Amino acid sequence: MITRTDPQQQSAAEYHADYSAVSNSMLSVFRQSRQRYRDRFVTRTMSPPGPTPAMRLGSLLHLRALEPERYVCLDVRDTRCQAPLASGARKGEPCGATSRGQSADGRWLCGAHSKGAPRTEPSS
């Protein structure tokens, strides 16, 4: 007889490591490839893929619902344009406009300040 821990009493790591019941995600892997399912869930010789934005959101919602004492919002970033203004009364101050992405050096830039600057896509 299989005894399962109440999901309300499990940490996120324990919850995701529990393969005693079949989940929708496991069935999706099974539909894609029987070999991949075997390697990942039966023999555990294949690592799970890295987290996608949807997986990170799901983990956050799981944490908020099932482990509220551990839920803390840490990812608070000011993503307004950080480029200094070149003229006017606020010359030298950060632009502050809505950013369109990050520069190669990690600064957030608006559309006007990102023209011609090497940039990276915003991370989720």
N, C-alpha and C positions, 0 to 999 in steps of 0.2 A: 504494500500500500504506500502510495506517495503522499507525503505530508507537505503541504505548501505553506510558506509563511504568508501571513496577511500582507498584501501589497502596501497597506497603510503603515506597516511596521518596518518596511525595507528602505534602505538608502537607494538612491538612483543606481549606484554601481551594482548593488545586490539585485535590484529589480531587472536590470539589463543583462546580468550574467545568468539569470534563472531560465534554463531551457526545459524545465519540467513540463511546461505547457506550450502549445504552438501558438505563436502570435501571427498577426497579419503580415508583419515584416518577414517572418520566417517563411510563410507561404509564398510571398512574392519572390524570395530567393529560390524557393523550390520550383516555382513555375518557370523561372529564368533558366535554371540549371540544376539538375539533380546532383551533379558532382560538386558544384559549389555549395549546395545545401549540406551535403555529407561532410565536406571539408570544414565548413564553418561551424555547424551545429552538432554534428555527431562526433567526428574525430577531433574537432577544434584545432586543425592544423592550418587554418586560414584565419587571418586577423580580420575583424570587421573593417569596413571602409571608414575613412575619417569623417568627422561630423560635417554635415551639410548645414546651410542656414536653417532649413526646416527641422533638422535634428536638434540644433542648438535651441531653437524656439521650444520644441517639445520637451527638452531637458529642463528648460527654464520653467515651463508650465508645470511639469512634474514636480520640480523642486518647490514651486510656490504652493501647489495644492497638497502635496504629501509631506513636505519637510519645511513648513513655514518658518520654523525657528532658524533654519540655515539660509533662508532667502534674504539676500542683500543685493541691492542694485549698485554695482560697482562701475559699470561702463557708462559713465556720464562724461561726455566729451563736448567741448565747445567746437563745433565744426564750421563756425563762421570764417570768412576769409581773413587770413592772418597777414596778408601782404601789406606793407606800409603804403599809405597814400603819398603820392608824389607832389601834390599841390593843394592849395586851399587852406582854410582855417584849421583843418585837422591834419595837416602835412606831418608825415612821420608816424601817425597813429595807425593802428590796424584798420583795414578797410571795413570789416564787419558784415559784408554782404553775404548772402546765402552761398555756400560753397558748391562747386560742381565736381570737386575731386581733390586729391592730395597731390602735392608736388613730389618729385623724386626724393627731396630731403624731408618729407613728412609733413610739410605745412599744408593747411587747408587753403584752397584758392577758389575765388569766384570765377565766372566766365571771362571777365575782362582781364584779370591778373594771370589766368592760366594759359592765355594765348602764347604759344611758342615755348612754354615751360614744359620740360619733361614731367609727366605725372603718372601716378598709379591710380587704379580704380578704387573708390571708397570700399572699405571692408565692412562686412555686416557684423 
